[in-house]
Amino acid sequence: MLDSKGRKYVEPLIERTASILLSFGLSANFITWVAFLIGALTGLFVYFNYSITAIILLWLSGFLDAVDGSMARKSKNTTSWGTVMDVTFDRVVELSLIIGLALKYPLAQFPLILLLGAIILSMTIFLTVGAVSKNEGIKSFHYQAGVAERTEGFIFLTLMTLIPNKITLITLIFAATVLFTALQRMAEAKRILSK
C-alpha cells in the first residue's frame, strides 16, 4: 500500500540518485547487485547483535532497489533479466533477515515459518497474475498493489528486529497482513482475468 501510494513522495530522491549514479557510469544491474549484497548481510548482523546496522542496511538496500529500476528506465536499458534479478534478490534479502531472526530467537521460529508461508502464497499470486496480465504501468510486469507491499514488510521487519520481546506478536500480525494481501490479490486477479 505504501509503495503504491507513497512512491510519488520519494520519487524525486530516487530519480536524483539514479541520475547521479548513472553520471558515474554505473549500471542498473550493478546497483541491483549492490542492493542485494547489502541486504543479504542483514541476517548476519541481526544474529551477531548489530540490529541497528542490520536495519540501516535493510533500508539502504530497499532504497537502492528502487533506484536501480529508475536507472534502467532512464538509460533505456530495462531487461527481463534485470526484472528476474530484482524480484529474486528482494526475496533473498527478506529471507536473510528472517533466517537471522529465527536463529537468534528460536521461540519465534514457528511464527516465522507461518510468515514465510504467507509470503510464498502472496508472491505466487503476485507473480502469476503479473505473468498472465496485460502490463499498463512503469514496472516490467503487471504490478498488483496490496496492503502488505515491500515498505510495509520493511516496517514489520524493523519492528521485529528492534523489539525482540514482541517478535512473536509482530510476526503473527505481519503474517496475517501478508495473508490478507494474498487474498486481496486473488480477488483482484479473478476480477481482472474474468474480463
CYANA upper distance limits for C-alpha pairs under 8 A (distance plus 0.5 A):
  1 MET  CA      5 LYS  CA      6.52
  1 MET  CA      6 GLY  CA      8.49
  1 MET  CA    145 ALA  CA      6.72
  1 MET  CA    146 GLY  CA      5.84
  1 MET  CA    147 VAL  CA      5.30
  1 MET  CA    148 ALA  CA      6.73
  1 MET  CA    149 GLU  CA      6.40
  1 MET  CA    152 GLU  CA      8.10
  2 LEU  CA      6 GLY  CA      5.56
  2 LEU  CA      7 ARG  CA      7.83
  2 LEU  CA    149 GLU  CA      7.50
  2 LEU  CA    151 THR  CA      6.72
  2 LEU  CA    152 GLU  CA      7.31
  3 ASP  CA      7 ARG  CA      5.95
  3 ASP  CA    149 GLU  CA      6.85
  3 ASP  CA    150 ARG  CA      7.36
  3 ASP  CA    151 THR  CA      6.59
  4 SER  CA    145 ALA  CA      6.86
  6 GLY  CA     10 VAL  CA      7.58
  7 ARG  CA     11 GLU  CA      6.20
  8 LYS  CA     12 PRO  CA      8.19
 10 VAL  CA     14 ILE  CA      6.80
 11 GLU  CA     15 GLU  CA      6.43
 12 PRO  CA     16 ARG  CA      6.53
 13 LEU  CA     17 THR  CA      6.55
 14 ILE  CA     18 ALA  CA      6.58
 14 ILE  CA     63 PHE  CA      8.16
 14 ILE  CA     66 ALA  CA      7.35
 14 ILE  CA     67 VAL  CA      5.83
 14 ILE  CA     70 SER  CA      7.70
 15 GLU  CA     19 SER  CA      6.71
 15 GLU  CA     67 VAL  CA      7.56
 15 GLU  CA     70 SER  CA      6.88
 15 GLU  CA     71 MET  CA      8.37
 16 ARG  CA     20 ILE  CA      6.78
 17 THR  CA     21 LEU  CA      6.66
 17 THR  CA     67 VAL  CA      7.31
 18 ALA  CA     22 LEU  CA      6.59
 18 ALA  CA     67 VAL  CA      5.98
 18 ALA  CA     68 ASP  CA      7.52
 18 ALA  CA     70 SER  CA      6.63
 18 ALA  CA     71 MET  CA      5.53
 19 SER  CA     23 SER  CA      6.61
 19 SER  CA     71 MET  CA      7.55
 19 SER  CA     74 LYS  CA      8.40
 20 ILE  CA     24 PHE  CA      7.11
 21 LEU  CA     25 GLY  CA      7.29
 21 LEU  CA     26 LEU  CA      6.18
 21 LEU  CA     27 SER  CA      8.39
 21 LEU  CA     71 MET  CA      8.48
 22 LEU  CA     26 LEU  CA      5.70
 22 LEU  CA     27 SER  CA      7.09
 22 LEU  CA     71 MET  CA      7.31
 22 LEU  CA     75 SER  CA      8.48
 26 LEU  CA     30 PHE  CA      7.09
 26 LEU  CA     31 ILE  CA      7.89
 27 SER  CA     31 ILE  CA      7.04
 27 SER  CA     71 MET  CA      7.77
 27 SER  CA     72 ALA  CA      8.12
 28 ALA  CA     32 THR  CA      6.67
 28 ALA  CA     67 VAL  CA      8.49
 28 ALA  CA     68 ASP  CA      5.12
 28 ALA  CA     69 GLY  CA      7.26
 28 ALA  CA     71 MET  CA      5.84
 28 ALA  CA     72 ALA  CA      5.80
 29 ASN  CA     33 TRP  CA      6.80
 29 ASN  CA     68 ASP  CA      7.53
 29 ASN  CA     82 GLY  CA      6.91
 30 PHE  CA     34 VAL  CA      6.78
 31 ILE  CA     35 ALA  CA      6.50
 31 ILE  CA     64 LEU  CA      7.17
 31 ILE  CA     65 ASP  CA      8.11
 31 ILE  CA     67 VAL  CA      8.38
 31 ILE  CA     68 ASP  CA      6.22
 32 THR  CA     36 PHE  CA      6.64
 32 THR  CA     64 LEU  CA      7.71
 32 THR  CA     65 ASP  CA      6.69
 32 THR  CA     68 ASP  CA      6.38
 32 THR  CA     85 MET  CA      7.98
 32 THR  CA     86 ASP  CA      7.06
 33 TRP  CA     37 LEU  CA      6.61
 34 VAL  CA     38 ILE  CA      6.59
 34 VAL  CA     61 SER  CA      8.27
 34 VAL  CA     64 LEU  CA      8.42
 35 ALA  CA     39 GLY  CA      6.51
 35 ALA  CA     60 LEU  CA      7.92
 35 ALA  CA     61 SER  CA      4.87
 35 ALA  CA     62 GLY  CA      7.56
 35 ALA  CA     64 LEU  CA      6.02
 35 ALA  CA     65 ASP  CA      6.43
 36 PHE  CA     40 ALA  CA      6.37
 36 PHE  CA     61 SER  CA      7.17
 36 PHE  CA     89 PHE  CA      6.15
 36 PHE  CA     90 ASP  CA      7.76
 36 PHE  CA     92 VAL  CA      8.36
 36 PHE  CA     93 VAL  CA      7.09
 37 LEU  CA     41 LEU  CA      7.05
 38 ILE  CA     42 THR  CA      7.86
 38 ILE  CA     57 LEU  CA      6.44
 38 ILE  CA     58 LEU  CA      7.90
 38 ILE  CA     60 LEU  CA      8.24
 38 ILE  CA     61 SER  CA      6.35
 39 GLY  CA     57 LEU  CA      6.43
 39 GLY  CA     58 LEU  CA      5.74
 39 GLY  CA     60 LEU  CA      8.36
 39 GLY  CA     61 SER  CA      5.65
 39 GLY  CA     62 GLY  CA      8.30
 39 GLY  CA     93 VAL  CA      5.46
 39 GLY  CA     94 GLU  CA      8.46
 39 GLY  CA     96 SER  CA      8.28
 40 ALA  CA     92 VAL  CA      7.17
 40 ALA  CA     93 VAL  CA      5.28
 40 ALA  CA     96 SER  CA      6.10
 40 ALA  CA     97 LEU  CA      8.17
 41 LEU  CA     45 PHE  CA      6.96
 41 LEU  CA     54 ALA  CA      7.94
 41 LEU  CA     57 LEU  CA      8.28
 41 LEU  CA     93 VAL  CA      8.48
 41 LEU  CA     96 SER  CA      7.65
 42 THR  CA     46 VAL  CA      6.68
 42 THR  CA     53 THR  CA      8.33
 42 THR  CA     54 ALA  CA      5.01
 42 THR  CA     55 ILE  CA      7.71
 42 THR  CA     57 LEU  CA      7.00
 42 THR  CA     58 LEU  CA      6.89
 42 THR  CA     93 VAL  CA      8.00
 42 THR  CA     96 SER  CA      6.82
 42 THR  CA     97 LEU  CA      5.90
 42 THR  CA    100 GLY  CA      8.12
 43 GLY  CA     47 TYR  CA      6.61
 43 GLY  CA     54 ALA  CA      7.72
 43 GLY  CA     96 SER  CA      5.14
 43 GLY  CA     97 LEU  CA      4.53
 43 GLY  CA     98 ILE  CA      7.43
 43 GLY  CA     99 ILE  CA      6.85
 43 GLY  CA    100 GLY  CA      4.52
 43 GLY  CA    101 LEU  CA      7.48
 44 LEU  CA     48 PHE  CA      6.67
 44 LEU  CA     96 SER  CA      8.26
 44 LEU  CA     97 LEU  CA      8.32
 44 LEU  CA    100 GLY  CA      6.59
 45 PHE  CA     49 ASN  CA      6.78
 45 PHE  CA     50 TYR  CA      5.39
 45 PHE  CA     51 SER  CA      6.77
 45 PHE  CA     53 THR  CA      7.23
 45 PHE  CA     54 ALA  CA      5.78
 45 PHE  CA    100 GLY  CA      8.42
 46 VAL  CA     50 TYR  CA      5.90
 46 VAL  CA     51 SER  CA      5.34
 46 VAL  CA     54 ALA  CA      6.38
 46 VAL  CA     97 LEU  CA      7.71
 46 VAL  CA    100 GLY  CA      6.36
 46 VAL  CA    101 LEU  CA      7.18
 46 VAL  CA    104 LYS  CA      8.17
 46 VAL  CA    161 THR  CA      7.77
 47 TYR  CA    100 GLY  CA      5.67
 47 TYR  CA    101 LEU  CA      7.17
 47 TYR  CA    103 LEU  CA      7.40
 47 TYR  CA    104 LYS  CA      5.90
 50 TYR  CA     54 ALA  CA      6.76
 51 SER  CA     55 ILE  CA      6.75
 51 SER  CA    161 THR  CA      6.86
 51 SER  CA    162 LEU  CA      7.23
 52 ILE  CA     56 ILE  CA      6.70
 52 ILE  CA    162 LEU  CA      8.18
 53 THR  CA     57 LEU  CA      6.63
 54 ALA  CA     58 LEU  CA      6.54
 55 ILE  CA     59 TRP  CA      6.77
 55 ILE  CA    158 THR  CA      6.65
 55 ILE  CA    161 THR  CA      8.26
 56 ILE  CA     60 LEU  CA      6.59
 57 LEU  CA     61 SER  CA      6.38
 58 LEU  CA     62 GLY  CA      6.74
 58 LEU  CA     93 VAL  CA      8.35
 58 LEU  CA    154 PHE  CA      8.04
 59 TRP  CA     63 PHE  CA      6.59
 59 TRP  CA    154 PHE  CA      7.84
 60 LEU  CA     64 LEU  CA      6.69
 61 SER  CA     65 ASP  CA      6.55
 62 GLY  CA     66 ALA  CA      7.02
 63 PHE  CA     67 VAL  CA      6.84
 64 LEU  CA     68 ASP  CA      6.59
 65 ASP  CA     69 GLY  CA      7.61
 65 ASP  CA     86 ASP  CA      7.84
 66 ALA  CA     70 SER  CA      7.27
 67 VAL  CA     71 MET  CA      6.64
 68 ASP  CA     72 ALA  CA      6.72
 69 GLY  CA     73 ARG  CA      6.78
 69 GLY  CA     78 THR  CA      8.21
 70 SER  CA     74 LYS  CA      6.56
 71 MET  CA     75 SER  CA      6.57
 72 ALA  CA     76 LYS  CA      6.37
 72 ALA  CA     77 ASN  CA      5.38
 72 ALA  CA     78 THR  CA      5.43
 73 ARG  CA     77 ASN  CA      6.72
 73 ARG  CA     78 THR  CA      6.41
 78 THR  CA     82 GLY  CA      7.34
 78 THR  CA    140 SER  CA      8.42
 79 THR  CA     83 THR  CA      7.08
 80 SER  CA     84 VAL  CA      6.82
 80 SER  CA    140 SER  CA      8.03
 81 TRP  CA     85 MET  CA      6.68
 82 GLY  CA     86 ASP  CA      6.50
 83 THR  CA     87 VAL  CA      6.69
 83 THR  CA    140 SER  CA      7.30
 84 VAL  CA     88 THR  CA      6.52
 85 MET  CA     89 PHE  CA      6.26
 86 ASP  CA     90 ASP  CA      6.63
 87 VAL  CA     91 ARG  CA      7.17
 88 THR  CA     92 VAL  CA      6.98
 89 PHE  CA     93 VAL  CA      6.69
 90 ASP  CA     94 GLU  CA      6.98
 91 ARG  CA     95 LEU  CA      6.54
 92 VAL  CA     96 SER  CA      6.51
 93 VAL  CA     97 LEU  CA      7.12
 94 GLU  CA     98 ILE  CA      6.73
 95 LEU  CA     99 ILE  CA      6.37
 96 SER  CA    100 GLY  CA      6.60
 97 LEU  CA    101 LEU  CA      6.67
 97 LEU  CA    157 LEU  CA      8.19
 98 ILE  CA    102 ALA  CA      6.60
 98 ILE  CA    112 LEU  CA      7.50
 98 ILE  CA    157 LEU  CA      8.41
 99 ILE  CA    103 LEU  CA      6.63
100 GLY  CA    104 LYS  CA      6.66
101 LEU  CA    105 TYR  CA      6.33
101 LEU  CA    161 THR  CA      7.74
102 ALA  CA    106 PRO  CA      6.09
102 ALA  CA    108 ALA  CA      6.85
102 ALA  CA    109 GLN  CA      5.63
102 ALA  CA    112 LEU  CA      7.33
103 LEU  CA    109 GLN  CA      8.44
105 TYR  CA    109 GLN  CA      7.57
108 ALA  CA    112 LEU  CA      6.69
108 ALA  CA    167 ILE  CA      7.28
108 ALA  CA    168 THR  CA      5.89
109 GLN  CA    113 ILE  CA      6.63
110 PHE  CA    114 LEU  CA      6.85
111 PRO  CA    115 LEU  CA      6.69
111 PRO  CA    168 THR  CA      6.71
111 PRO  CA    171 THR  CA      6.61
111 PRO  CA    172 LEU  CA      6.44
111 PRO  CA    175 ALA  CA      8.45
112 LEU  CA    116 LEU  CA      6.74
112 LEU  CA    168 THR  CA      8.49
112 LEU  CA    171 THR  CA      6.89
112 LEU  CA    172 LEU  CA      8.43
113 ILE  CA    117 GLY  CA      6.74
114 LEU  CA    118 ALA  CA      6.77
114 LEU  CA    172 LEU  CA      8.24
114 LEU  CA    175 ALA  CA      7.03
115 LEU  CA    119 ILE  CA      6.69
115 LEU  CA    171 THR  CA      7.23
115 LEU  CA    172 LEU  CA      7.59
115 LEU  CA    174 PHE  CA      7.50
115 LEU  CA    175 ALA  CA      4.92
115 LEU  CA    178 VAL  CA      8.27
116 LEU  CA    120 ILE  CA      6.62
116 LEU  CA    175 ALA  CA      8.33
117 GLY  CA    121 LEU  CA      6.74
118 ALA  CA    122 SER  CA      6.58
118 ALA  CA    175 ALA  CA      6.39
118 ALA  CA    176 ALA  CA      8.26
118 ALA  CA    178 VAL  CA      6.34
118 ALA  CA    179 LEU  CA      5.74
118 ALA  CA    182 ALA  CA      8.16
119 ILE  CA    123 MET  CA      6.42
119 ILE  CA    175 ALA  CA      8.15
119 ILE  CA    178 VAL  CA      6.83
119 ILE  CA    179 LEU  CA      8.06
120 ILE  CA    124 THR  CA      6.47
121 LEU  CA    125 ILE  CA      6.92
121 LEU  CA    179 LEU  CA      8.13
121 LEU  CA    182 ALA  CA      7.03
122 SER  CA    126 PHE  CA      6.57
122 SER  CA    178 VAL  CA      7.18
122 SER  CA    179 LEU  CA      7.23
122 SER  CA    181 THR  CA      7.24
122 SER  CA    182 ALA  CA      4.75
122 SER  CA    183 LEU  CA      8.39
122 SER  CA    185 ARG  CA      8.21
123 MET  CA    127 LEU  CA      6.37
123 MET  CA    182 ALA  CA      8.27
124 THR  CA    128 THR  CA      6.44
125 ILE  CA    129 VAL  CA      6.44
125 ILE  CA    182 ALA  CA      7.25
125 ILE  CA    185 ARG  CA      7.32
125 ILE  CA    186 MET  CA      7.06
126 PHE  CA    130 GLY  CA      6.57
126 PHE  CA    143 TYR  CA      8.10
126 PHE  CA    144 GLN  CA      6.90
126 PHE  CA    182 ALA  CA      8.34
126 PHE  CA    185 ARG  CA      7.42
127 LEU  CA    131 ALA  CA      6.59
128 THR  CA    132 VAL  CA      6.87
129 VAL  CA    133 SER  CA      6.31
129 VAL  CA    142 HIS  CA      7.87
129 VAL  CA    144 GLN  CA      8.39
129 VAL  CA    189 ALA  CA      6.83
130 GLY  CA    134 LYS  CA      8.36
130 GLY  CA    135 ASN  CA      8.16
130 GLY  CA    141 PHE  CA      5.97
130 GLY  CA    142 HIS  CA      4.96
130 GLY  CA    143 TYR  CA      6.71
130 GLY  CA    144 GLN  CA      7.90
131 ALA  CA    141 PHE  CA      7.34
131 ALA  CA    142 HIS  CA      7.81
133 SER  CA    142 HIS  CA      6.59
133 SER  CA    192 ILE  CA      8.38
133 SER  CA    193 LEU  CA      7.84
134 LYS  CA    141 PHE  CA      8.29
134 LYS  CA    142 HIS  CA      6.81
135 ASN  CA    139 LYS  CA      8.39
135 ASN  CA    140 SER  CA      7.91
135 ASN  CA    141 PHE  CA      5.82
135 ASN  CA    142 HIS  CA      4.82
135 ASN  CA    143 TYR  CA      8.18
136 GLU  CA    142 HIS  CA      7.19
137 GLY  CA    141 PHE  CA      8.19
137 GLY  CA    142 HIS  CA      7.27
137 GLY  CA    143 TYR  CA      7.86
139 LYS  CA    143 TYR  CA      7.33
144 GLN  CA    185 ARG  CA      7.27
145 ALA  CA    149 GLU  CA      7.59
145 ALA  CA    185 ARG  CA      8.27
146 GLY  CA    181 THR  CA      5.89
146 GLY  CA    184 GLN  CA      7.42
146 GLY  CA    185 ARG  CA      7.30
147 VAL  CA    152 GLU  CA      8.44
147 VAL  CA    177 THR  CA      7.56
147 VAL  CA    178 VAL  CA      8.13
147 VAL  CA    180 PHE  CA      8.13
147 VAL  CA    181 THR  CA      6.00
148 ALA  CA    152 GLU  CA      5.92
148 ALA  CA    153 GLY  CA      6.96
148 ALA  CA    177 THR  CA      6.65
148 ALA  CA    178 VAL  CA      6.06
148 ALA  CA    181 THR  CA      6.42
149 GLU  CA    153 GLY  CA      6.74
150 ARG  CA    154 PHE  CA      6.69
151 THR  CA    155 ILE  CA      6.75
152 GLU  CA    156 PHE  CA      6.74
153 GLY  CA    157 LEU  CA      6.55
153 GLY  CA    174 PHE  CA      8.08
154 PHE  CA    158 THR  CA      6.42
155 ILE  CA    159 LEU  CA      6.75
156 PHE  CA    160 MET  CA      6.59
156 PHE  CA    170 ILE  CA      7.49
156 PHE  CA    171 THR  CA      8.06
156 PHE  CA    174 PHE  CA      6.83
157 LEU  CA    161 THR  CA      6.60
158 THR  CA    162 LEU  CA      6.55
159 LEU  CA    163 ILE  CA      6.12
159 LEU  CA    167 ILE  CA      8.31
159 LEU  CA    170 ILE  CA      7.77
160 MET  CA    164 PRO  CA      6.38
160 MET  CA    166 LYS  CA      7.66
160 MET  CA    167 ILE  CA      5.39
160 MET  CA    170 ILE  CA      6.66
160 MET  CA    171 THR  CA      7.33
161 THR  CA    167 ILE  CA      8.01
163 ILE  CA    167 ILE  CA      6.95
166 LYS  CA    170 ILE  CA      6.61
167 ILE  CA    171 THR  CA      6.32
168 THR  CA    172 LEU  CA      6.67
169 LEU  CA    173 ILE  CA      6.75
170 ILE  CA    174 PHE  CA      6.56
171 THR  CA    175 ALA  CA      6.53
172 LEU  CA    176 ALA  CA      6.61
173 ILE  CA    177 THR  CA      6.64
174 PHE  CA    178 VAL  CA      6.70
175 ALA  CA    179 LEU  CA      6.57
176 ALA  CA    180 PHE  CA      6.56
177 THR  CA    181 THR  CA      6.70
178 VAL  CA    182 ALA  CA      6.71
179 LEU  CA    183 LEU  CA      6.86
180 PHE  CA    184 GLN  CA      6.55
181 THR  CA    185 ARG  CA      6.51
182 ALA  CA    186 MET  CA      6.64
183 LEU  CA    187 ALA  CA      6.71
184 GLN  CA    188 GLU  CA      6.74
185 ARG  CA    189 ALA  CA      6.42
186 MET  CA    190 LYS  CA      6.80
187 ALA  CA    191 ARG  CA      6.94
188 GLU  CA    192 ILE  CA      6.60
189 ALA  CA    193 LEU  CA      6.32
190 LYS  CA    194 SER  CA      6.28
191 ARG  CA    195 LYS  CA      7.41
